[in-house]
């Protein structure tokens, strides 16, 4: 279990880097769009393709953020009934939920591979002034989905092993919904840290 805990921490670190990179790319895109809007309004000059690039960045940054959301249990869930169930049943539902998500993301990723492969083979380009080779943004998008698949498979295996070895209570910290106390602690974490 120590190896699994180490891999979990490593994936958390990689996911954090991916989120920071995606966030930086989104900020740069927002800056580019702002410059485009201002130059169009005041200089009658447009930067062709800023909206296209922003779309590519958004798609790529989104898929690279999936793993971070999974590892930090930040995904949205409807848990009104879930919280009323016994611990064993909640743990079982968490594992089933991970499995269902893996099936869905696996299907989505297989379609993404098809789209990327067709773009690569046909040398497809966007029908815009940039004529971007579509395989480039699709590769970033697909790589994010693959990273999410790897993370999801690992979390499912880690959760199942933890369930068997440590019991249903251990599933909560890996795949369960966050408690109200955990939400409060995360939101107030920076408030409780002393200033340096």
Secondary structure as UniProt FT lines:
FT   HELIX           2..43
FT   TURN            48..49
FT   HELIX           50..71
FT   TURN            72..73
FT   TURN            80..81
FT   HELIX           82..84
FT   HELIX           87..122
FT   TURN            129..130
FT   HELIX           134..166
FT   HELIX           169..175
FT   HELIX           180..192
//
